[in-house]
Amino acid sequence: MWAPPYHPPVRGSPFAYPGRMLTITQALYDQIVAHAREDHPDEACGVVAGPAGEGRPERFIPMLNAARSPTFYEFDSQDLLKLYREMDDRDEEPVVIYHSHTATEAHPSRTDITYANEPGAHYVLVSTADTDGAGEFQFRSFRIVAGEVTEEEVKVVEAY
């Protein structure tokens, strides 16, 4: 049986973290969108790492969707372990964790919320479907902490 997608209440309007936003370079933004388009009709996923404690996304790391699904993404456990070891060796952390939605709007699903385990990360969702009449994709960022979803502003800059 089909059920409409679950959308937990987004705290605040429109952004509950005053002054909280994702600042990302145009180049990283473009790489995330390109990855989402390349993997369509399957969901794309990946990470943008940055220096630990700085909250600045710098290194684009596209990952393989181990689920190879248009409705679900899953990082391969071995790839994820390797990535975290590499980030640790480089004194980095996951600043952005991204994935795409291929047929729905760019908003966290129940599953996305359940698997969100990096409270300091920006969770970016890119929709490759025109779900709102605003064009062929949406690029939105959220904070997901203890099951609570907060949308935040996205500021795209040429450089930091």
ABEGO torsion letter per residue (X at the ends): XBBBBBBBBBBEOABABBGBBBBBBAAAAAAAAAAAAAAOABBBBEBBBBBBGAGBBABBBBBBBAAGBAABBBBBAAAAAAAAAAAAAAGBBBABBBBBBAABBBBBBAAAAAABABAABBBBBBBABBAAGAEABBBBBBBBBGGBBBBBBBBBBABX
